[in-house]
Amino acid sequence: MNTVYFDNAATTPVNSEVIDVMTDCLKTIYGNPSSSHSYGRDAKAILEESRRKIANILGAKPSEIFFTSCGTESNNSILRNALQNDDIKRIISTPIEHPSIYSTLNSISNEIKIEYVKLDKYGVVNLEDLENLLSSDSSKALVSIMHANNEVGGLNDIKSIGDLCDKYQALFHSDMVQTMGHLPINLKEIKIDFLAASAHKFHGPKGVGFMFVRQPHKLNAFITGGSQERGMRSGTENMASIVGMAHALEIACSKIEEDIVHLNKLRHAMAEKLKMVFPNIGFMTNLDNSLCTILSVIFPKEFSNDMLLFQLDMKGVACSGGSACSSGANKVSHVLSHLNAPSDRKVVRFSFSKYNNLDEINFCVDKIKELASETSS
Ligand code: PLP
């Protein structure tokens, strides 16, 4: 083994069966689903079948699923719509959302009141504080809280958040980009109005995602044009990617409970092995309440140099320093700084997929040991 890929929260390898169905679609289904001739009707039928598949998996109606280009677009469409909805007077969110939420909220903060809920040290929402915020002001709120954080994995209780939103007649949006296809999600059981998802996080292609918009809500189109997606998202549909996304979600959810057990074994093994070798190692992830794919590690002081990720890469370990989006710049992410990650130590996110195994965990820990001995010699 020469390399391991432990950056699955940034993106996942595309499942080979997904590549096959996409290739087949590209070769055979080239009609425009908006055309009325038989080529168009064939494409439309396949498009709607993909929508039905996704809706069935999630316990939604097909008419509540809208295809987009990615998670970022889905989040933007939902948040920016709040500005055009006269009923919504404020947005309640967390300070550690993905930039597609966090930067969007910053950019609209002059136009609508934004409030942030308190979190525990692992980035999980304090439900009591959320209730205080909801009850302290009777004006209508949109609550936007991610299901699991992409950097540290903190997992929110979206069922309870949905119940609170319902109690105070607030709308609830959740960025489920990291959890879709990794945790079971039944929208019949969660009082949620909107969600965002992205195929490349569950072994589907990049550049395609979807939104769930619970009926009877409607969004004003964020992208206007030919009124595709029932007027909520214009642009000719990315057929092969949509077909691939639906197939990827089916595969991801087919053995989800087994995969969760496997992923938790990998994470626990990695944490235990690291603790044995480096007693003063720390974790930004609470293994008891976090997404099974993420382990965020606070490295001991001897690793505190700006080259750590590069050195790991040179040893064959692909991982990341925060989110992929913020790791290009060598600065602490807004998530780590909000959660008070120690400023004199490096935090590295290892993120796994069901295709990883224990041998790869051992390889990774061995490489970290090697690095430590090289640094100390
Ligand atoms: N939300 C979260 C939590 C993410 O982790 C990401 C991607 O890293 C996104 C949104 C953006 O998704 P996309 O890459 O499809 O735009």
Boltz pocket constraint, residues with backbone or C-beta under 6 A from the ligand:
constraints:
  - pocket:
      binder: B
      contacts: [[A, 9], [A, 10], [A, 69], [A, 70], [A, 71], [A, 72], [A, 73], [A, 98], [A, 100], [A, 146], [A, 148], [A, 149], [A, 150], [A, 175], [A, 177], [A, 178], [A, 197], [A, 198], [A, 199], [A, 207], [A, 208], [A, 209], [A, 323], [A, 324]]
      max_distance: 6.0
